[in-house]
Structures are given as structure tokens and as C-alpha cells.
Amino acid sequence: MTRLSLPRLLVAGLAGDSGKTLLSLGLCRALTERGLAVRAFKKGPDYIDSAWLTAASGAPCRNLDTFLMPEAAIAHSVAAAAGADLLLIEGNRGLYDGLDAAGTHSSAELAKLLAAPVLLVVNAAKLTRTAAALVLGCRELDPELNLAGVVLNNLASTRQESVVRQAVEALGVPVLGALPRLGGADPLPGRHLGLITPAEHPQRDQAIARARDVVVTHVDLERVLATASAAPPVELAGRAPEVVRRAATVGYLSDGAFSFYYPENLEQLGAAGAALVPISPLERDAVPDIDGLYVGGGFPEVYAARLAERVGFAASLRCKVAKGLPVYAECGGLMFLARELVVGSSSYPMAGVLDLVVEQRDTPQGHGYEVAVVDRDNPFHRIGTELRGHEFHYSRIAAGEERRETVLAVTRGRGVGDGRDGVVKGRVWASYLHLHALATPTWGDGFLTLAASHAAERQAADADRPMRAAWS
């Protein structure tokens, strides 16, 4: 059992784009600058908001999701924050939005599991007393939820703030802050998969500082801290997963084009004995000597022209794959391994590891949770294993016979299409399915087994060279 007694708070909204991330970032940075150790969490499968929360708090943001993770995994993740002064959890979507009409796996359900007080962000644009009706509805829909406070957002004037504040507080729900309408001063611009990532934002630190300034000026931080400190202790069932160690050097692509990695995934590889090496295909001319390559998601479509110019890197990757290098690729990684990436009217050569043509579209081709069952033999996952993860992609496979070499039957979601996902060619895995190490503890076993085998093969080849030279 894990006993959770730290001060904690879940920031929720009435819908997406309500201001949750702005408030969460501002709170993280403001409280961190006060000398508090803030550990941030993001509800649901998400990379970009998590990266911003990591940058704002100075510590890795972890994801919590009751659909993907059993309670034991959530307990393990929360236990990693031991010693913190505050746990701040940013919700997703609307407070009660989940898989069904009952709100299963919603932010509200996570808040109840963690006994976390909820700070509700209400977008009050063009509202006065109606904002109170929305708050009342959220409170009455589930009396077991601790709706501990409200932060108003998008206010046009001090008069509007006064009227809305009075209407909400008449319900007995305290208003802990009131954020003005920022308009063009919004520090967090977005694009097709969400916000611009902090790695790409030209003024990342200034954007976080702007969020901090807004929160410090317009939110009562002392009352926020008091609300978080009032969270009662709660017991969570769980223990740390067992890890089988295998020695190998694992590279992972890491730059503006590839940044979607859960910290737990990289930590699991490291805990299992892998030496991790970040590699930028935008900067490197060749793949270094490694035993395995992990290619996460990101924005290869945004960097397609620059990636196409890295012909040396692509050639070295194909050469190493031909010699047995195992590769595990997700979403953007699949796009990069393809022969060709089509964006608009332009076509760009990619790594050419897989004979696929991938096309970037204007609308989502897969978005949400994905569940799939392994139904064909492969060296990565055992037949019969259920994989739960998520997908969020605007691309699709437009051509290529290798798209038929799939090993996953999709029961929820889209994958590569036709109810399938998981393209496997030799020691290469490519899918649109993002897996989380705590949700699927075995996700890296097959990959690391292959990497350890490749390490042994490389060592044997190195030992054999002097002997061959002596006999030649």
C-alpha cells in the first residue's frame, strides 16, 4: 500500500481550452520560485502539456490515467513524488468528461481516487450569473467530489469579475482567482496536435514567466496552498513493478522533431540496464554505435524538409537495421521510418527503413485511446497480449505493401487502418499506438531482449575481426 498524505490539488476545467494549462503552469512556476518542491502530473495521455509542466516545475511531469493504468501503477507514479511540498495535477477535457455518459475515467474520478481537492477553471467569457449555474451543476452532479474552489478566466472587466465572483461565492464555493482576458498576449500558442512544444517555443522561459505573472497578480496563492494542504490522507494499493536487467546501449531520437516520450518509459529502460543515448537526426550525420533505437512521436511533418536533407543519417540507419539493429517506433517514428512523407503538395524522402508512403492530412486520422491485441507472432510482444495506449495523428499510410505486415488487431481506435496496427519487419516495430510503461509493464521486454542480443552480436563481430585479419 502507498499512503498519500502530501498537499495536492487537481486543476480542472469545464472543457478543453478553458485555461487549465495557463493556470497550472503559472502555479508551478510561482510556487517553485517560492522555494517549494512542486511535482506536476497530467491526467490522461499527453506529451505536450506534460513537457510544459516539466519546464515550469523543474521536475519530470508524470501522467496519470485510470483507463490505461491500474491503481497500483498510479500509486507507483505518485510515490515517485515523495518528499515534495505539493502535488499539482492538471486535468484534461471537461471535469466529468470520460469514456461514457457516466464519466468513467474522467478527471473527477481521478480526483476522487487521490482524494485531491479540485480547483475548477471557469471560462467566464460573456457570462455573469450563468457562470454560477455551471459551478453549481459541477458541484451537484457528484457530491462525493471535493470542489474546493474556482478560478475565473477570460474576464473582460472588473465589473464582470465582481458580479461573477458574488454569484459563485453565494453558492458557498470560494473564488480563489480571476484571470483577465489575455487576447493576443496569450503566451501559449497552439497548432494541430495542441500547444507548441516548449522545445520549439522561441521564448519558452518568457512564456512561463508570463503565465507566472498572470497567476501571481490574479490568484490568491495562500488560499490555493491552504486548499491543497487540506487534502486528507489516502491509501493506494500498489507496489513497484519488477524489472529484468539486460545490458544494452539504447538510443532514442530527441530534438524538435521527436520529443514524445513518457519519462517512465525511459526510466524503465534505464532501470532494466540500458544505457540511454539521446540522438538528434536533425543534427547528426550518422547513427552512432548502439544496440537498439527507440523512436517516439513528435512533429516529423513540421521538420520534413530538414529530415529529408539528412541523407547520411538515413543511410546509416538503414545499414544498421540491415545488420540487425532493433527499432521500436511510435507514431512520428513510424512516419520517419517510411520511404516517403507527403505533406500538402510536397513529397519528402524519409529514412526508408519501411517501404511505406505516409500522407499528412488536415484532419485527425486517429484520436483517443487505442486498445489492441497481439494476434500474430513477432519478437516484441507475445501473442494474446492486450496493449492499451493512445493515438493522436493527422497522418495515414497511403501506400506500401508492408502496411499489411501487422501484428495487432485493434479493438478500440484506428491504428494504421482496417482494424490493424503494429507494422513489423524483422526487428523493426512501427505503430500509431503510444504505450505507457506503467500501463503496459512488459512494453520494453521484447525490445530490450533484441537489443541485448544485438549487443552480443556486435561484440562477437568485433572479436572476430582481428582473427579474420590474422588469417587474411
N, C-alpha and C positions, 0 to 999 in steps of 0.2 A: 504493500500500500504506500501511496505517496500522500503526505499531508501537506496541503497548500494553505499557508497562513499569511502569505505576503499581501501587502496592499495591491489592489488590482482594479481595473476599470475596463469596460468594453465600450468603445465608441461606435455607435450605430447610427443609421440614418433611415429616412422614410423611403429612400430609393437610391439607386446609383446616382453619382454626381450630386450628392446632397451637400458635400463639404467634409466628409469624414476624413479624407486623406489630409486635407489642409489642416484641420484641427489636430489630427494625430501627429503630424509632422511638427507642428508648432509646439504642442505639448512636450513631445520627446526632446526637442532641442532646448526649449526653455527650462525644463526640469533638469536636463543633463547639465546645463550651464550653471544651475544652482548647486551642482555637486552630487546630485542623486544618480544612482545607478539604475537607469531605466532599461528594461528589457521589453522589446516590442514583439508582438505577434500579429499575424494577419490571418483572419478567418477565411478559409476556402483556398482553393488552388490559385496561386497568384505569384508572379515573379517581380513585376514592376513596382507595385506598391511596397512590396517587401524590401526591394532594393532601396527605395527612398527612406523607409523606416530604419534600415540599417545605417544609411548615411546620416540620418538625423540623430540617432541614439548612440552611434559609435560602437554598436554590438550587433551581431548577426540577428536579423529578424527571422523568426520561425513561423511556419504555417500550422494552423490547427483546423481540422476538418472532420466532423463526426461521420460523414459519409465515407470518406477514404480511410479513416483511422479508427481502430478500436480504442476504447477508453485507456487501455494500457499504453498505447502509443502516445496519446495526448498527455498522459501522466509523465511519460519519459521526456517528452519535449518540454513540458512545463518545469520538470525537475532540473533541467539544464539552467534555469534562471535562479537557482538557489543563491542566496546572498544579495539579490537585487533589492532595491528600495521600492520599486514599483513595477508591476506588470501592466503594460498597456496593450490592449488587443483592439485592432481595427476590424470592425465587422465588414461584411460585404452585402451588396444589394440592399433591399429594404430589411428592416429589423426582423420581420416574420417571414420573409421570402425563403422558401426551401424547395424541396423536391415536389411537393404536392400541396393540396388545399389546407392540409393540417400544418404546413410549415416545417415538415420534417427536415432536420439537418440545417435549420436556419441559424442566424446569429443569435437569436433569442434562446434557442436550445443550447448553444454553446455557452452562453452567459449563465444559464441555469446550471449546467454541468459544473462550471467553475465557480459557482456562487459569486459571480462578478457583478457589481453594480453597473447599470447601463447609463451612459451619458448619450442622450439622443440629440442628434443634429437635425434641426428642422429648417428646411429651406422656406423662409417666410416671404419670398418674393411675391408681391401683390396680395398679401394676406394680412389680416389683423386677427379678429377673434376666431376665425376659422382655424388658425394655427392651433388654438387651444383644443378645438374639436379633434384634430389629428392626434394631439398628445393624449387626450382622454381616451380615444379609441385604442391607442397602443397600450395604455395602462390597463384598460378594462378587458382587452382581448385575452390576456393571460395574467391573472392576479398573482401567480407564482413568480413572475418576473420582477426583479427589483429595478424598476425605472426610477433611478435616483436623481436625475437632473436633466436639464435641457440646455443646449446651446443654440441660440437662434442664428440664422445665417442669411446673407443676402438682403440685409435691411437697407432701405433707401433713405431713411431719415431718423432723427432722434424721436420724432413724434410717433412714427410707426413702431419703433422699438418700445416706447413707453406703453402703447396700447397693447401690443402683443405680450409683453412681459406681464402686465397686470392680468390679462386674460388667462395666461398659462399658470401663473402663481396662484390664482384664485382656485385652481384645482388642487392645490397643495403640492405641486411639483415645482421645485426651485429652478429658476433660470440662472445658470452659472456663467453665462456669457452671451454676448450679442455681437456678431461679426457684421461689419458693413459690406455693402456690395462693392466688390473689387473691380468689376468690369475688365478693362484691358490690363489692369495691374495684377491679374491672376498669375502667380509665379509658377504654375504647373500646367504647361501646355500639353495637349494630347495629340494622338494620331490613331491609326486603325486598330491597334491592339491595346490601347489605353494611353497612359501618360508617356511622354518622352522619358526614356530611362535616365537615371542620374549619371550613368557613364557617358551618355551622349549630350546631356544638357550643357550648353556652353557656359552657364553660370549656376552650376549646381549649388554651391555654397551660398551664393546670394539668394537663390530661390528658397532654400531652407531658412535662411536668416529672415527673409520676408515673411514666411509663414510664422516664424517665432515672434516677430514684431507684432503681427496682427493678433496673435493669441495673448501675448503679454499685455497688450493695450486693451483688449476687449474681453478677456476671460478672467474670472476670479480664480487664480491658481491655488490660493489657500483653501478655498471651498472644494476645488477639484481634488486636492490631496486628502482633505478630510473625508470626502466621499469614498475615495479609493481605500483609505485606511479603515473604513467601517465594514469592509468585506469580511464576512465570517470565515473561519477555517473550514476546509472541506477535505474529505478523504477521496482519493482517486486510486482505483485498483490498477496496478501495473508494476512491471519491473523492466530493467534494461534488456534488450534483445541480445542473444548470444551471437558471437562473431567468430567465424572460422578464418584464421590468418593464412594469407598466401602472399608470398613476396613477388612484387612486380612493380615496374615503373609505368604509371598511367598518366598519359597526357590528356588535357581537356582544353578545347578551344575557348579562348576567353579574350574578348575585345568588344568593340561596339556592335559587331555583327552577331556575336554569340555570348549571351550573358545569362540565359535562363537556367540556373542551377539551384536546386534546393540545397541549403547548407548541410542538411542531414545526409544527402546523397554523397557529397564529397567527404563528409566526416566518416561515413560508413566505409567508404573505400580506404580512407586512411587508417581507420581502426582495424581493418582487415589486413593491413600490411602493405598497402600500396603507397609508393612514393608519388605524390601528385605534382605534375609539371604543367603550369598554365602555358598555352601556346596561342599566339595571335597569327591567324592566317593572313591578316592584313599587313603584317609587318615581317613575318618570317619568309625566307626563300625556300625552305625545305622543312619537312617534318623531322624533328630530332630523333635520336635513338630511344624508342620507348617500346613497351611490351603490350600496351593497349591504348586505345583512343576513345574518349568519351566526348561526343559532340551534342551539346544541348541545344535548346532553341534560341531564338533571337530574331534578328531582322536581316537575314541574308538578302531579302528582296530590296531593302534600302541600300545595301552595300554591294549589289550585284555587279556593278561595273568594276569596282575595285577588286572584288573577289575574282572576277574573270581575268584580271591582269596578272594574278598570282599563278602563272602557269608552272613555275618551278615548284611551288608548294603542292599544286595539284598532281604534278607528275611524280613527285617523291611519295605522295600519299598512295597513289595507285601502285607504285613499285613496292611499297611496304605491305600493302594489302595482298598483293600477289605472292609475297613471301610469308604470309600467314598472320599479319598484324590483325588482331580482333578490333572491331569498331562497333560501338554502341551509340546510335544516333536517334535523336528525338526531334520531330517536327522540323525546325530550321535546319537541324543536322541532316534530315532526310533530303531537304531541298539542296543542301550543299553537296551531298554525295551524288546527286543526279548528274546526268550528262549535260543537261541544258535547263536553264531557268528563264521563263518568258515573263517579262514584266511590261505590261502595256503593249506597245508595238515593237519592243526591243527584245532580242534573244541573247542570253549570255551563257557562255560555256562555264560549267561548274567543275567539280573535281573529277567527274566521270568514273567514279567507283561503281555506280549502278547505271545501267542503261535505261534511264528514265528521263522523261521530259516533264518538268513541273511548271505549272502555269499559275501566276498570281492573279487573283480575281479582285473585284471591287467589293464583294460581299463575303461574309463568313461562310466557309465551306464545312466547318465543324466547330462547335462551340458548346462547351459544357462538360459534364462528367462523361467519361467513357469507361465501359466495362467490357472486357473481352476474355475469352477462354482459349488457352493454348490447345489447338487440336491437331497440330502436325509436328513431327519430330524436328528438333532444332537444338543447337548447342547452348542456347541461352536460358530457356525456361522449359520446365518439364511439361509434358502433355497432361492436360487436366487442370493446370494452374489457372486460377482466376486472377486477372490483373485489373485493379481499379485505379484509375487515374483521371486525367482530364485532357481535353484537346481544345485548342483555340487557334485556328488557322484560316487564312484567306486564300491559301494555295490548294491546288489539287494536282494529282498525277494525270497528265493529259495523254501520255503515250509511253510505250515501253513494255515489252513482254515480261520484264522482271516484276512488274506490279502484280502478276498472278502468283508469284512465289511467296505467298503469305502463309503465316502460321497461326493467325489469330482469328477466331470467329467473334465478331463484335455483337454483343447483346444489348448494348446501350451506346449511342453515339454514332459517328460516321466512319472514322478511320480513313483508310485510303479509298473507301467506296465499296459498294456491293456487299456490305456486311463483313468486310475483311479489313485486316490491318497486320502490321508486322512483316515487312518485306525482309527476307533472309536469303543471303547469298554467301555460302561458305561461312566465314567467321564474321560476317557483317550483318548487323541488325539495324533496320531503319523503320520507324513508325511515326505516326502522328500522336501516339499515346505518350504523355508525360507521366512517369511514375515517381512516387514519393517513397523514400527508403523506409520510413516508419509505417507507411500504409502497406507496403509490399516488402517485408524484410529480406526476402530472397532475391530482390531485383538484380543485385550485382553478383550473385554467386556464380552463375554461368559465365558471365563476362570476366570475372577475376580468375576463374579456373582456366579459361582460354588464355588470359594474359600471363598467368604463371607458366602455362605450357609453352607459350611463345618465348618467355624469358629463358626457359631451359633450352629451347631450340636455338636461340641466339647464342647462348653460352657454348653449346656444343659446336655450333658452326665456327665460333671464334677459336675454340680449342683445336679444331680440325685444320685451320688454315696453316699453322706452322708445319704440321705434319705433311700436308699436301705440298707445301713449298719445298720441304726437305727431299721429297721423293721426285720432284719435278726436275 
